[in-house]
Amino acid sequence: MDRIVSVAQAPRMLGVAFLLLPYAALLVGLDVAARYGELTDQHLPVQFFLSQDGSFGEYFEYALMLAMACLLLAMGVDQRKPFFVGFAFLFVVLTADNALQIHEALGAQLAPLLPEFSIIAAHHIGEILVFAAIAAIWAFAVFASLLAADPESLRDAAILSSLVFAIAVFGVVFDAFTAMEGHSQAAIQIFAFLEDGGEFVMIMVSFFIICGMFERDKALGLDLEVVSPIKA
């Protein structure tokens, strides 16, 4: 708990929040409006959705995830802690997967090999299996890097792993639930909002926490104090 509190109290966290939260709130509002439009046949531009291809929210998520990867890589190199590099690599992979729709393509390739179920299409099961394989490889690499780690590194790894798990719950589990057959149109829009909104919020939370870790540990060893041009 003390580790999380020290992250939240990092001096520049308030500035980061003031910069990002208004835009994030706008994106969520646009998504709600777009989903209401889907139910009333008043279709709004695809850019209004949080996680549709080409939307404002999608590009915002890309920026946040690549920024997290850069911060984690910097901390890993500067502090010689390989587990940070492992998390950085994961965020790069997730960003590339989201942008290039890799898991969708692989899921479609696996679909003919999988059993058919009445409630969910085989390609969605294939997508889950692709993510499970990625998670297994990543978890093994991170676990191996933590075998001789100090207690503080273990706590940081536990925090980061919890964030990744929460993102996966919304991005994979909720996605599969939304894709199940039998939902009404209203239910689909509600589940899709919970899926996209939950993933979006967890990416935002992850970004704030990783920024706090970077600030807390002075990862690059730089003096980042802002110097005012106006002298007292």
C-alpha positions as CSV (number, residue, x, y, z in Angstrom):
1,M,0.0,0.0,0.0
2,D,2.8,2.4,0.9
3,R,4.3,1.8,-2.6
4,I,1.0,2.9,-4.3
5,V,0.7,5.9,-2.0
6,S,4.2,7.1,-2.9
7,V,3.3,6.8,-6.6
8,A,0.1,8.8,-6.2
9,Q,1.9,11.5,-4.3
10,A,4.5,12.1,-7.0
11,P,4.8,15.9,-7.5
12,R,3.8,16.1,-11.2
13,M,0.8,13.8,-11.1
14,L,-1.6,16.7,-10.6
15,G,-0.2,18.4,-13.7
16,V,-0.6,15.2,-15.8
17,A,-4.2,14.8,-14.5
18,F,-5.0,18.4,-15.5
19,L,-3.6,17.8,-19.0
20,L,-5.3,14.5,-19.8
21,L,-8.5,14.1,-17.8
22,P,-10.5,16.8,-19.6
23,Y,-9.8,15.2,-23.0
24,A,-10.5,11.8,-21.6
25,A,-13.9,12.9,-20.3
26,L,-14.7,14.4,-23.7
27,L,-13.9,11.1,-25.4
28,V,-16.2,9.2,-23.0
29,G,-19.0,11.7,-23.6
30,L,-18.6,11.3,-27.4
31,D,-18.8,7.6,-27.0
32,V,-22.0,7.7,-25.0
33,A,-23.5,10.0,-27.6
34,A,-22.4,7.7,-30.4
35,R,-23.9,4.6,-28.8
36,Y,-27.2,6.4,-28.1
37,G,-27.2,7.4,-31.8
38,E,-26.8,3.7,-32.7
39,L,-29.9,2.9,-30.8
40,T,-32.0,5.7,-32.3
41,D,-30.7,5.3,-35.9
42,Q,-28.9,8.7,-35.7
43,H,-25.5,7.4,-36.6
44,L,-22.6,9.6,-35.6
45,P,-19.0,9.5,-37.1
46,V,-16.9,6.5,-36.2
47,Q,-14.3,8.9,-34.7
48,F,-16.7,9.4,-31.7
49,F,-16.4,5.8,-30.5
50,L,-13.8,5.0,-27.9
51,S,-12.2,2.0,-29.5
52,Q,-13.4,1.8,-33.1
53,D,-10.8,1.8,-35.9
54,G,-9.7,5.3,-36.7
55,S,-11.5,6.9,-33.7
56,F,-10.1,9.7,-31.5
57,G,-10.2,7.4,-28.5
58,E,-8.2,4.7,-30.2
59,Y,-5.4,7.0,-31.2
60,F,-5.4,8.4,-27.7
61,E,-4.9,4.9,-26.3
62,Y,-2.1,4.3,-28.7
63,A,-0.3,7.4,-27.5
64,L,-0.8,6.5,-23.8
65,M,0.4,2.9,-24.3
66,L,3.5,3.8,-26.3
67,A,4.3,6.5,-23.7
68,M,4.0,3.9,-21.0
69,A,6.3,1.6,-22.9
70,C,8.9,4.4,-23.2
71,L,8.8,5.2,-19.5
72,L,9.0,1.6,-18.5
73,L,11.9,1.0,-20.9
74,A,13.7,4.1,-19.5
75,M,13.2,2.8,-15.9
76,G,14.4,-0.7,-16.9
77,V,17.6,0.5,-18.6
78,D,18.4,3.1,-16.0
79,Q,17.8,0.9,-12.9
80,R,18.9,-2.3,-14.6
81,K,15.6,-4.0,-13.8
82,P,14.6,-6.3,-16.7
83,F,11.0,-6.7,-15.6
84,F,10.3,-3.1,-16.5
85,V,11.6,-3.9,-20.0
86,G,9.2,-6.9,-20.1
87,F,6.2,-4.7,-19.3
88,A,7.4,-2.2,-21.9
89,F,7.6,-4.9,-24.5
90,L,4.1,-6.0,-23.6
91,F,2.6,-2.5,-24.1
92,V,4.3,-2.3,-27.5
93,V,2.9,-5.7,-28.5
94,L,-0.6,-4.7,-27.4
95,T,-0.4,-1.4,-29.3
96,A,0.8,-3.1,-32.4
97,D,-1.9,-5.8,-32.0
98,N,-4.6,-3.2,-31.6
99,A,-3.4,-1.1,-34.6
100,L,-2.8,-4.0,-37.0
101,Q,-5.7,-6.3,-35.7
102,I,-3.3,-9.2,-35.3
103,H,-5.3,-11.2,-32.8
104,E,-8.4,-10.9,-35.0
105,A,-6.5,-12.3,-38.0
106,L,-5.0,-15.1,-36.0
107,G,-8.3,-15.9,-34.4
108,A,-9.9,-16.3,-37.8
109,Q,-7.1,-18.6,-38.9
110,L,-7.6,-20.8,-35.8
111,A,-11.4,-20.8,-36.1
112,P,-11.6,-23.9,-38.5
113,L,-9.6,-25.9,-36.0
114,L,-11.9,-25.1,-33.0
115,P,-15.3,-26.5,-32.1
116,E,-18.5,-24.5,-32.8
117,F,-20.6,-23.2,-30.0
118,S,-24.1,-21.8,-30.2
119,I,-23.4,-18.8,-27.9
120,I,-20.0,-17.6,-29.3
121,A,-18.3,-17.8,-32.7
122,A,-15.2,-19.9,-33.1
123,H,-13.0,-17.0,-34.2
124,H,-13.7,-15.2,-30.9
125,I,-12.4,-18.3,-29.0
126,G,-9.4,-18.2,-31.3
127,E,-8.7,-14.6,-30.3
128,I,-8.8,-15.6,-26.6
129,L,-6.3,-18.4,-27.3
130,V,-4.0,-15.9,-29.1
131,F,-4.1,-13.6,-26.1
132,A,-3.6,-16.5,-23.7
133,A,-0.4,-17.5,-25.6
134,I,0.9,-14.0,-25.5
135,A,0.2,-13.7,-21.8
136,A,1.9,-17.0,-21.1
137,I,5.1,-16.0,-22.9
138,W,5.1,-12.6,-21.2
139,A,4.4,-14.0,-17.8
140,F,7.2,-16.5,-18.0
141,A,9.7,-13.8,-19.1
142,V,8.7,-11.5,-16.3
143,F,8.7,-14.3,-13.7
144,A,12.2,-15.3,-14.8
145,S,13.4,-11.7,-14.5
146,L,12.1,-11.5,-10.9
147,L,13.8,-14.6,-9.5
148,A,16.5,-12.6,-7.8
149,A,14.6,-9.3,-7.5
150,D,14.5,-7.1,-4.4
151,P,11.2,-6.6,-2.4
152,E,10.5,-3.2,-4.0
153,S,10.8,-4.6,-7.5
154,L,8.4,-7.4,-6.6
155,R,5.9,-4.8,-5.3
156,D,6.2,-2.7,-8.5
157,A,5.8,-5.9,-10.6
158,A,2.7,-6.9,-8.7
159,I,1.2,-3.4,-9.2
160,L,1.9,-3.5,-12.9
161,S,0.7,-7.0,-13.3
162,S,-2.6,-6.1,-11.6
163,L,-3.0,-3.2,-14.1
164,V,-2.3,-5.5,-17.1
165,F,-4.8,-8.0,-15.7
166,A,-7.5,-5.4,-15.3
167,I,-6.9,-4.1,-18.9
168,A,-7.2,-7.8,-20.1
169,V,-10.5,-8.3,-18.2
170,F,-12.1,-5.5,-20.1
171,G,-10.3,-6.0,-23.4
172,V,-10.6,-9.8,-23.7
173,V,-13.2,-11.1,-21.3
174,F,-15.8,-8.4,-21.7
175,D,-15.1,-8.5,-25.5
176,A,-15.9,-12.2,-25.6
177,F,-19.1,-11.7,-23.5
178,T,-20.2,-8.8,-25.7
179,A,-19.7,-11.1,-28.8
180,M,-22.0,-13.8,-27.4
181,E,-25.2,-14.5,-29.3
182,G,-28.7,-13.5,-28.0
183,H,-28.1,-10.0,-26.7
184,S,-30.5,-7.2,-27.6
185,Q,-29.3,-4.2,-29.5
186,A,-29.5,-2.1,-26.3
187,A,-27.6,-4.8,-24.3
188,I,-24.9,-4.9,-27.0
189,Q,-24.3,-1.1,-26.8
190,I,-24.3,-1.3,-22.9
191,F,-21.8,-4.2,-22.9
192,A,-19.7,-2.6,-25.6
193,F,-19.5,0.7,-23.6
194,L,-18.5,-1.2,-20.4
195,E,-15.9,-3.1,-22.4
196,D,-14.4,0.0,-24.2
197,G,-14.9,2.4,-21.3
198,G,-13.4,0.0,-18.7
199,E,-10.4,-0.7,-20.9
200,F,-10.0,3.0,-21.5
201,V,-10.2,3.9,-17.8
202,M,-7.7,1.1,-16.9
203,I,-5.2,2.4,-19.6
204,M,-5.6,5.9,-18.1
205,V,-5.0,4.6,-14.5
206,S,-2.0,2.6,-15.8
207,F,-0.5,5.7,-17.4
208,F,-0.9,7.7,-14.2
209,I,0.7,5.0,-12.1
210,I,3.6,4.5,-14.4
211,C,4.2,8.2,-14.6
212,G,4.2,8.2,-10.8
213,M,6.7,5.4,-10.7
214,F,8.9,7.3,-13.2
215,E,8.7,10.5,-11.1
216,R,9.2,8.7,-7.8
217,D,12.3,6.9,-8.8
218,K,13.8,9.7,-10.9
219,A,14.3,7.0,-13.5
220,L,16.6,8.9,-15.8
221,G,18.5,10.6,-13.0
222,L,17.7,14.1,-14.5
223,D,16.8,17.3,-12.7
224,L,13.4,17.9,-14.1
225,E,12.5,20.9,-12.0
226,V,10.6,23.6,-14.0
227,V,12.5,26.9,-13.8
228,S,10.3,30.0,-14.0
229,P,11.6,32.7,-16.3
230,I,10.3,35.3,-13.8
231,K,12.7,35.8,-10.9
232,A,11.3,36.8,-7.6
